[in-house]
Amino acid sequence: MRIASLTKPITSMAILMLVEGGKLKLSDQVFGDKSIFGLDLGEPSFDGKGAAVTVKQLLSHTASGWGNTGSDPMFLYMDLDGNDLIRKVLDTHRLDRKPGTQFNYSNFGYYVLGRIIERESGLSYEEYVRRNILEPLRIQGMRIGAQEPGPDETRYYSVNDMDPRRLRPSHMDAHGGWIANTVELLKILSAIDGFPKGTPLLKPGSVAAMTSPALASSNYALGLCVNKYDNWWHTGSLPGATSELGRAAGGFCWAILVNTRPDRSIQGAYFKDLDELFWKLKDSISSWPRGSSLLEE
């Protein structure tokens, strides 16, 4: 199924791998003079002046603009990709506030992170993730989706919403483009969850950074939502798809994928129910089976 914004923790992992390899710093400026992209694509503006946005601010949604609202640039310019899309957004969408001062959930910010991965690695975003995350975890089926579902992919159902077949997952690659099943998602989460089993892919310091909230947001870190109970999670939402991936401090991880999205008027209650589903199931089980794990097969 389409995993929607569960893509964002995957993109964050890829960026942190580049940081560990010395290719990037979280403090690196993304646009403007002496930045990752230089002046090639233009630069963000706030209050009529150029604004310095960093890699960390993109990861934490604290660049203070380009939000996931009715004017989300990722869904305004669905015919543009790559440098053309970035130039268009920088030219027409100024930031709401000074970077680093406001949380503003941004799909576009994660799209830019995908282009940073490509620039610094020399690989396509999908290929970098495949080589550095999926292959070490023996995940073979995950891929960036297509407009028409593949033969191994579910059908998507819309409720008073955009036709899911209008979406181009390749256009959303680094912020919402992957398709996967729940076991594949749990394999990825097990690589950063800090529990004894699993195949760690990031150093402890990178996981700590990924789960430490930004100054402008008490509940969002670098690609993961977090809380004071040391629980980590992310949700996803697209026409025809909703999802949740979580790690509970008590030693549990979970993944939920659904092939529809309810009417906007009830989405808040729907996601609350989706989250409570895991906790009710966990609390109803008094003993867990021992033996081989699906994650190890």
PyMOL commands that set and color helices and strands:
alter all, ss='L'
color gray80, all
select helices_A, chain A and resi 4-20+55-59+73-76+82-92+107-121+125-134+164-166+169-176+182-190+204-210+264-284+294-296
alter helices_A, ss='H'
color red, helices_A
select strands_A, chain A and resi 45-46+49-50+143-144+157-158+178-179+225-226+232-238+241-248+252-258+260-261
alter strands_A, ss='S'
color yellow, strands_A
deselect
rebuild
show_as cartoon
